[in-house]
Amino acid sequence: MMGVERRKGKDKPVITKALVELDGGMFKAYEAVREKWAYLDCYQSPGPIQFKGAASDELNFMVLPPVISELVAETDAREKLENSKNRLLSDPALYSELSRSRL
């Protein structure tokens, strides 16, 4: 994500500018769930980078886009959970691998 650009005669580290790839995997994944994400509480906190132990082999979405069918299924499960009468109900299957290991 970082690059070096010459500004005012000196090389400076900068975040490389990039356009959203509308045909890319990340946008296609977002496009599949964006209507529900507008009102649902759908997120996973990845936490800090893990160098060993649980989730140390997990790849970031920047490297590997999510599988769209899994993302839609997780979003549907979250919607069902939030529409239930028990607002405190939680499903560990919707947690990240790291969060599940910490439970």
LOKE-698451 format. One record per residue: residue number from 1; x negated, y negated, z of N, C-alpha, C in turn. Coordinates in steps of 0.001 Angstrom, whole numbers, plus 500000, padded with zeros to 6 digits. Each point is the difference from the previous one (the first is absolute). Layout:
BEGIN
SITE  i  n_X  n_Y  n_Z  ca_X  ca_Y  ca_Z  c_X  c_Y  c_Z
SITE  NUM  X  Y  Z  X  Y  Z  X  Y  Z
...
END
This chain:
BEGIN
SITE  i  n_X  n_Y  n_Z  ca_X  ca_Y  ca_Z  c_X  c_Y  c_Z
SITE  1  499185  501187  500000  500815  498813  500000  499139  498746  500000
SITE  2  498755  500133  500384  499119  498841  500072  499128  499928  498758
SITE  3  499625  498803  499652  499110  499768  498877  499142  498776  500288
SITE  4  499117  499714  499081  499132  498829  500139  500259  499087  498805
SITE  5  500279  498736  500275  500213  499011  498946  499062  498829  500233
SITE  6  499603  499369  498897  499133  498827  500107  500880  498773  500130
SITE  7  499829  499297  501117  500760  498779  500263  499038  498914  500442
SITE  8  500084  498879  499315  499122  498856  500289  498527  500404  499989
SITE  9  499667  500884  499042  498609  500397  499825  499498  501056  500955
SITE  10  500855  500501  500874  499583  501023  500962  500933  501198  499905
SITE  11  499446  501185  500237  500815  501203  500044  500746  500062  501324
SITE  12  501296  500229  499915  500840  500069  501196  500807  501299  499971
SITE  13  500131  500689  501150  500886  501173  500047  501455  499521  500004
SITE  14  500812  500606  499144  501406  499627  499881  500854  501256  499851
SITE  15  501265  499870  500331  500945  501072  499713  500364  499886  498528
SITE  16  499760  501062  499254  500226  499987  498568  501486  499807  499697
SITE  17  500315  499092  499108  501386  499756  499604  500489  501181  499170
SITE  18  501250  500385  500217  500576  501100  499244  501504  499776  499851
SITE  19  500517  500360  498858  501434  499929  499762  500645  501316  500419
SITE  20  501281  499978  500316  500720  501216  500323  500207  500788  498707
SITE  21  499614  501263  500035  500195  500861  498835  501408  500580  500066
SITE  22  500899  499491  499178  501390  500432  500048  500189  501435  499528
SITE  23  498999  500556  499333  500054  501394  499567  499201  500901  500943
SITE  24  499399  499414  501031  499148  500754  500922  500795  500795  501017
SITE  25  499344  500963  500616  500636  500876  500976  500507  499278  501227
SITE  26  499252  499018  500484  500419  499282  501203  501298  499234  499768
SITE  27  500118  499308  498860  501222  499238  499751  501177  500935  499745
SITE  28  499766  501105  499313  501082  500966  499750  500523  500562  501322
SITE  29  499089  500268  500941  500420  500503  501315  500831  498944  500721
SITE  30  499528  498754  499995  500740  498917  500650  501358  499782  499327
SITE  31  500015  500053  498693  501231  499779  499241  501076  501023  500369
SITE  32  499579  501231  500316  500951  501060  500328  500697  499773  501333
SITE  33  499386  499242  500902  500560  499855  501351  500242  498552  500420
SITE  34  499735  499040  499136  500044  498602  500447  501360  499527  500480
SITE  35  501087  500514  499438  501326  499555  500451  500243  500399  501457
SITE  36  499622  501212  500358  500195  500447  501384  498982  499356  500925
SITE  37  498791  499783  499529  498972  499365  500834  500387  498568  500358
SITE  38  500921  499396  499254  500417  498632  500285  500729  499911  501346
SITE  39  500632  501100  500435  500741  499938  501260  499599  501078  501006
SITE  40  499213  500986  499588  499570  501046  500932  498640  499666  500612
SITE  41  499742  500635  501112  498727  499830  500695  499088  501166  499599
SITE  42  499512  499970  498775  499208  501102  499452  498533  499595  499886
SITE  43  499222  500428  500955  498566  499768  499908  499293  501014  500881
SITE  44  498758  500239  499682  499146  500811  500853  498753  499195  500263
SITE  45  499647  499895  501241  498775  499307  500340  498838  500969  499825
SITE  46  499118  499738  499051  498911  500950  499766  498960  499993  501109
SITE  47  499976  498935  500783  499003  499909  501053  498611  499789  499412
SITE  48  498989  500051  500839  498642  499799  499497  499534  501191  499164
SITE  49  498982  499801  499199  499434  501074  499198  499469  501085  500933
SITE  50  500346  501244  499710  499551  501130  500809  498820  500675  499306
SITE  51  498894  500140  500706  498821  500622  499423  499899  501475  500337
SITE  52  500697  500447  501062  500063  501416  500316  501287  500265  500760
SITE  53  500413  501253  500023  501227  500353  500686  501222  499849  499103
SITE  54  501159  499857  500636  501268  499903  499265  499991  498817  499047
SITE  55  500481  500213  498808  500151  498968  498959  498676  499496  499437
SITE  56  498894  500664  500294  498718  499532  499452  499895  500266  498495
SITE  57  500813  500922  499496  499964  500293  498566  501154  499353  499230
SITE  58  500792  499164  500661  501100  499296  499341  499454  498948  499036
SITE  59  500611  499903  498819  499604  498981  499034  500958  498825  500077
SITE  60  499466  498811  499932  500768  498765  500005  500797  499886  498709
SITE  61  501145  499322  500043  500808  499790  498797  499238  499219  498931
SITE  62  498970  499255  500392  499191  499283  499008  499233  500983  499119
SITE  63  499708  501178  500544  499240  501011  499278  500928  500991  499299
SITE  64  501044  500411  500702  500925  501012  499489  501432  499541  500241
SITE  65  500717  499600  498947  501393  499561  500190  500846  501114  500611
SITE  66  501050  499649  500747  500847  501022  500620  500785  500780  498962
SITE  67  500400  501210  500366  500875  500815  499148  501396  499409  500138
SITE  68  500579  499577  498884  501266  499263  500024  501120  500817  500639
SITE  69  500101  501283  499672  501080  500821  500564  499883  500107  501519
SITE  70  498765  500085  500525  499807  500050  501455  500353  498668  500637
SITE  71  499648  498900  499345  500295  498668  500524  501508  499759  500049
SITE  72  500710  500427  498963  501464  499865  499965  500633  500866  501083
SITE  73  499492  501233  500179  500549  500894  501027  499781  499422  501397
SITE  74  498822  499442  500265  499720  499384  501300  500895  498786  500228
SITE  75  500220  499214  498946  500861  498818  500111  501443  500418  500276
SITE  76  500471  501044  499326  501355  500497  500237  500153  500530  501427
SITE  77  498962  500696  500494  500040  500513  501370  500032  498845  501000
SITE  78  499234  498953  499739  499989  498826  500877  501364  499320  499977
SITE  79  500632  499916  498815  501325  499383  499894  501021  500796  500806
SITE  80  499953  501321  499889  500932  500850  500752  499798  499804  501497
SITE  81  498751  499919  500425  499678  499804  501414  500508  498647  500500
SITE  82  499797  498953  499201  500440  498664  500417  501514  499843  499957
SITE  83  500679  500785  499174  501456  499919  499926  500685  500848  501079
SITE  84  499212  500818  500705  500585  500813  501072  500371  499087  501173
SITE  85  500824  500505  500872  500438  499207  501152  498886  499814  501027
SITE  86  499039  500920  500028  498921  499947  500981  498818  499231  499428
SITE  87  499891  498723  500305  498933  499142  499459  498625  500347  500560
SITE  88  499958  500744  501117  498724  500353  500598  499480  501348  499498
SITE  89  500802  500684  499193  499599  501285  499452  498802  499822  499071
SITE  90  499066  500926  500073  498798  499905  499188  499700  501354  499377
SITE  91  499399  500007  498830  499635  501242  499315  498494  500019  499778
SITE  92  499265  500842  500729  498543  500042  499846  499541  500329  498581
SITE  93  500854  500620  499196  499625  500308  498615  499787  498729  499192
SITE  94  500570  498885  500447  499851  498734  499286  498758  499224  500438
SITE  95  499285  500512  501005  498777  499337  500469  498824  500374  499115
SITE  96  498970  499189  500036  498775  500331  499286  499329  501184  500693
SITE  97  499061  500631  499320  499293  501143  500585  499294  499598  501292
SITE  98  499409  498823  500008  499297  499520  501179  500962  499789  501156
SITE  99  501151  499403  499739  500985  499780  501069  500521  501320  500556
SITE  100  500234  500980  499111  500456  501312  500469  498946  500658  500883
SITE  101  498733  499883  499642  498952  500623  500804  499881  499322  501368
SITE  102  500291  498718  500067  499922  499276  501274  501166  500317  500912
SITE  103  501130  500442  499429  501141  500382  500836  499658  501241  500787
END
